[in-house]
Amino acid sequence: MAFNLEYYKIFYYVAKLNSITLAAKELFISQPAVSQAIKQLENSVGGSLFLRTPKGVQLTTEGEVLYTYVSQGYEYIILGESKFKELLSIETGEIRIGASDMTLQYYLLPYLEEFHKTYPKIKIKVTNGPTPETIEYLNSGKIDFGVVSAPVNENRGLNILPVYNIRDVFVANDGFSELKDRSIELYELNNYPIISLEHNTSTRKYVDDFLKTYGIILNPEFELATSHLIVQFAKMSLGVGCVVRNFADELIADGELFELNLKNSIPERSICVVTKDNIPISPAGKKFLNMIMI
């Protein structure tokens, strides 16, 4: 079967617009040229691709299957061309960042604001998700780089740069006043309802791995999607919450929560910028990275 990319390009637009006339206008060619290209492609693949209707054209069942694959390929070509053009300019383009709620709120937001003021024409797209999900997005090329919390699995081709230290703590309100102002052994945590993040987060993995080194395995009463919910549950005396301290700072300062004084405190970890060797970063993206890593 002869392969003609131009025929598939025309097929893509006719199928997308359901019209030979609109496809001709979009491609700046004549309607007969569009019709001839579709005919040539049908001869090449050995079957009909469209049904003619009073309102235009409609894909046949076989045509729909072909369009599913052609649209993915052609749109990927368009994306590649767009990314190439972005690599040539810092004044326009798009930066795609992966980040979690925590890295956004407690690290990225001020930089995003400053960068947007300096380069208002550059579009910044932030994909929100926990560290493992963000690394998957990076590996698949859906983002240019990630700003995540450790631990990060050091896969081949990943570049991991720590940029900001964070600390995991346990917090409670006065409903658990017996835990206040004293040194607490880690095993005592099992005597209380624990509120933590879900399993698919780097925070949960880090805390669980730390506790396991002391032979402690917690079975949380509540497993929540966000740290904001954890501090609210702890505030309502539903249990002892495990969060990065930044999330609880305000409530601790107001006296609504207190931090447990663990005899063996959880070691600090980092917020990290993660890039991948085979993912090209545009000049705009490099400028942003330089800003956040100063």
C-alpha positions in Angstrom: 0.0 0.0 0.0 1.5 3.3 -1.1 1.8 5.8 1.8 1.0 9.5 1.1 1.1 11.7 4.2 -0.6 14.5 2.3 -3.6 12.3 1.6 -3.9 11.4 5.3 -3.6 15.1 6.3 -6.6 15.9 4.0 -8.5 12.8 5.3 -7.9 14.1 8.9 -9.4 17.5 8.2 -12.4 16.2 6.2 -13.2 13.7 9.0 -12.6 16.3 11.7 -14.9 18.9 10.0 -17.3 16.5 8.4 -17.1 18.6 5.3 -15.1 18.6 2.1 -15.8 22.3 1.6 -14.6 23.3 5.1 -11.5 21.1 4.8 -10.7 22.8 1.5 -10.9 26.2 3.2 -8.9 25.1 6.1 -6.1 23.7 3.8 -6.3 26.5 1.2 -6.8 24.1 -1.6 -9.7 23.5 -4.0 -12.7 21.2 -3.3 -11.9 19.0 -6.3 -8.3 18.6 -5.0 -9.7 17.4 -1.6 -12.2 15.0 -3.3 -9.5 13.6 -5.5 -7.1 13.0 -2.5 -9.9 11.2 -0.6 -10.6 9.1 -3.7 -6.9 8.2 -4.1 -6.7 7.3 -0.4 -9.8 5.1 -0.7 -8.2 3.3 -3.7 -5.0 2.9 -1.7 -6.6 1.4 1.4 -9.2 -0.6 -0.6 -12.5 0.7 0.8 -14.8 3.6 1.4 -14.0 6.1 4.0 -16.9 8.5 3.9 -20.7 8.4 3.3 -22.0 11.5 1.5 -24.9 13.2 3.3 -27.0 16.4 2.7 -25.0 18.1 5.4 -21.6 17.0 4.3 -19.8 13.7 4.8 -19.8 11.1 7.5 -17.2 8.5 8.3 -17.9 4.9 7.5 -17.3 2.3 10.2 -14.0 1.5 8.7 -13.2 5.2 8.2 -13.8 5.8 11.9 -11.3 3.1 12.8 -8.7 4.6 10.5 -9.4 8.1 11.8 -8.8 7.0 15.4 -5.2 6.2 14.5 -4.6 9.0 12.0 -5.9 11.7 14.3 -3.5 10.6 17.1 -0.6 10.6 14.7 -1.4 13.9 13.0 -2.2 15.7 16.2 1.1 14.4 17.6 2.9 15.9 14.6 1.2 19.2 15.2 2.2 19.1 18.9 5.8 18.4 17.8 5.8 21.3 15.4 4.4 23.5 18.2 7.0 22.5 20.7 9.7 23.1 18.1 8.5 26.6 17.6 8.4 27.2 21.3 12.0 26.1 21.6 12.9 29.1 19.4 11.2 31.7 21.5 11.0 32.9 25.1 8.3 35.5 24.5 5.6 33.0 23.6 4.9 29.3 24.0 3.9 27.0 26.8 5.6 25.6 29.9 4.1 22.3 31.2 4.7 21.6 34.9 3.7 18.7 37.1 3.2 19.4 40.8 1.4 18.3 43.9 -0.9 20.5 46.1 2.0 20.9 48.6 4.7 21.9 46.1 2.3 24.3 44.4 1.2 26.0 47.6 4.4 26.1 49.6 7.0 26.5 46.9 5.8 27.1 43.3 3.1 29.8 43.6 5.3 32.8 44.2 7.6 31.9 41.3 4.6 31.3 39.0 3.3 34.8 39.9 6.7 36.4 39.3 7.2 34.6 36.0 3.8 35.5 34.7 4.3 39.2 35.5 7.6 39.1 33.6 6.5 37.0 30.6 2.7 37.4 30.4 2.4 35.8 26.9 3.9 32.5 28.0 1.2 30.0 28.9 1.9 27.9 32.0 0.0 24.6 32.3 0.2 22.9 35.7 -0.8 19.3 36.0 -1.7 18.4 39.6 -0.9 15.0 41.1 1.2 13.1 43.7 4.8 12.4 43.0 4.4 8.9 41.4 1.8 10.3 39.0 3.9 13.3 38.1 6.9 11.1 37.3 4.7 9.0 35.0 3.6 12.2 33.2 7.3 13.2 32.9 8.3 9.8 31.5 5.5 9.9 29.0 6.4 13.5 27.8 3.2 15.0 29.1 5.1 17.6 31.1 8.4 19.4 30.7 9.5 18.9 34.3 8.1 18.1 37.7 8.3 19.8 41.1 7.7 17.0 43.6 8.3 15.9 47.1 10.9 13.2 47.9 11.3 10.3 47.9 11.6 10.0 44.1 12.7 6.7 42.5 15.9 7.4 40.8 15.0 6.0 37.4 17.6 6.1 34.6 17.4 9.4 32.8 15.9 11.4 35.6 17.7 14.4 37.0 16.6 15.1 40.6 17.6 18.4 42.3 16.5 19.2 45.9 15.4 22.8 46.3 13.5 23.2 49.6 13.4 21.2 52.8 10.2 20.0 54.4 9.3 18.2 57.6 6.6 15.6 58.3 4.9 15.8 61.7 2.0 14.4 63.7 -0.5 16.9 65.0 -3.6 16.8 67.2 -6.0 19.1 69.0 -6.8 19.4 72.7 -9.0 16.3 72.5 -5.7 14.4 72.8 -4.2 16.6 75.5 -2.5 13.6 77.1 0.0 13.8 74.2 0.8 17.4 74.7 4.1 18.6 76.2 5.8 15.3 76.6 8.1 13.0 74.7 6.2 10.4 72.8 7.5 6.9 71.8 6.7 6.0 68.2 4.8 2.8 69.3 2.3 5.0 71.2 0.9 6.2 67.9 -0.8 2.9 67.4 -3.0 3.7 70.5 -4.7 6.5 68.6 -6.8 7.0 65.4 -4.4 8.1 62.7 -5.3 10.4 59.8 -3.0 10.2 56.8 -2.7 10.5 53.1 -3.6 7.7 50.7 -1.0 5.1 49.7 -0.2 6.5 46.3 1.8 9.5 47.6 5.4 10.0 48.3 4.5 11.5 51.7 2.7 8.4 52.9 5.5 6.1 51.6 8.2 8.2 53.3 6.5 8.2 56.7 5.6 4.5 56.5 9.2 3.5 55.5 10.6 5.6 58.4 8.2 4.0 61.0 9.0 0.5 59.7 12.7 1.0 60.6 11.4 1.1 64.2 9.1 -1.9 63.7 6.0 0.3 63.6 3.2 -0.3 61.1 0.3 2.1 61.3 -3.3 1.3 60.2 -4.8 4.7 59.7 -8.4 5.3 60.7 -8.8 7.8 57.9 -6.9 7.9 54.5 -7.5 11.2 52.8 -6.7 12.6 49.4 -5.3 16.0 50.6 -3.3 17.3 53.5 -5.8 20.2 53.9 -8.4 17.6 54.8 -6.0 15.9 57.3 -5.6 19.1 59.3 -9.3 19.8 59.3 -10.1 16.3 60.5 -7.4 16.7 63.3 -8.9 20.1 64.2 -12.3 18.3 64.7 -10.6 15.8 67.1 -11.2 12.9 64.7 -7.7 11.6 65.2 -3.9 12.4 65.1 -3.0 13.7 61.7 0.3 13.1 59.8 1.2 16.0 57.5 4.0 18.2 56.2 4.2 20.8 58.9 3.6 23.7 56.5 0.0 22.6 56.2 -0.5 22.9 60.0 1.6 26.0 60.7 -1.4 28.4 60.9 -3.5 26.2 63.1 -0.6 25.5 65.4 0.1 29.2 65.7 -3.5 29.8 66.6 -3.4 27.1 69.2 -6.1 24.9 67.5 -3.5 22.1 66.9 -0.2 21.1 68.5 2.7 19.2 67.2 3.5 15.9 68.9 7.0 15.8 70.3 8.2 12.4 69.0 11.2 10.9 70.7 12.4 9.8 67.3 11.4 12.6 64.9 10.9 12.0 61.2 14.0 13.3 59.3 13.6 16.2 56.9 13.1 15.5 53.2 13.0 17.8 50.2 10.9 19.3 47.5 12.8 18.5 44.2 12.8 19.6 40.6 12.8 16.6 38.3 13.8 16.7 34.7 14.4 14.0 32.1 17.3 13.7 29.7 15.2 13.1 26.6 12.6 15.7 27.3 13.7 19.0 25.6 13.0 22.2 27.6 12.2 25.4 25.8 14.1 28.6 26.5 11.0 29.8 28.5 11.1 26.6 30.5 14.8 27.0 31.2 14.2 30.6 32.3 11.6 29.4 34.8 13.9 26.6 36.0 16.7 29.1 36.6 14.3 31.3 38.6 13.1 28.6 40.9 16.5 27.0 41.5 18.4 30.2 42.4 
